[in-house]
Amino acid sequence: MTPHPPPPARLKEAVPVEEAAATPPAHQPRTRRRPDRGPRRWEIYGPLALYLLFTLIPFYWMLLYAFRPSTAKGLMPWPLTLQHLDDVWNGQGFGTYFLNSVKVGVTSMLFTTVVAVLGGYALARYEFRGKRVFMVSLLCTQFIPGAMMLIPLFEIFKHLSLVNSLWSVIIAESVFQLPLALILISGFVRNVPVTLEEAAWVDGCTRLRGFLVTVLPLLRPGLIAVGSFAFIGAWNHFLFALMFLSEQDKYTVPVGLSYQIGDSGGVDVGALAAGGVVAAVPVIFVFALIQRYIVKGLSAGAVKG
């Protein structure tokens, strides 16, 4: 018998080069890639908590001395007392200082906001010779400290018979706050499409009425941001009020706080802390009411410059 020939060897199927390269060798285990989960909670809230603690400690220290008797010790405001606030408000004239600061802050805010709206609209919508130089000049004014303006402004107000008048402080604060307000409002107006005004013009509106109807309502966050910064800047500014006011019944809150330090160097810590509470309450109240508008207005007005 003739033996059968052995069966032909079975050829292995060819494996594409790409699959062969992608398939790991049998002797190497596959490693799982850990998903990128981002930062953990403690990595975010830990530094924020430290920063918050660092920020709130001075406020707590001020409240501690303002609402406890001078003879009390320790870190707890107990027993509570309103004696320091009563002495500061009624006995040392802080009610008058507070009213003067409100007048200066509100009037400066109105002047700054109105001029910033008109000037910012012109910078955003019109092209004129020297516009770029003017914008650069506005930015450069932010590098000049207010102390360098004291003597020239004093001479100007002296010739205008405005020394020892709240109007001198109001004018100085408005001029000092105006460049930043112009830049913010002009950037905010650029984000409003000009087609809205063109549609109002087609309907028969004048440029002024078209601005009041279409653009001005959309500027509300920017106006609130600019007005709040103008008010807070005028409220906290110390140099102009100290330089231009000489009578005690014209003082503002920062100047009144500076006179809590006696000529001999003695300081009534309780009265000074109570005055600090009086000065801080309006600013905290304003920020608590309009914080969302401030963030929205600054982000919208700083997109384009």
Helices and strands as residue ranges (DSSP letters): H 17-22, H 41-66, H 83-86, I 87-91, H 94-125, H 131-141, G 146-149, H 150-159, H 166-190, H 194-202, H 207-210, I 211-215, G 216-219, H 220-236, H 239-244, G 248-250, H 253-258, H 269-301
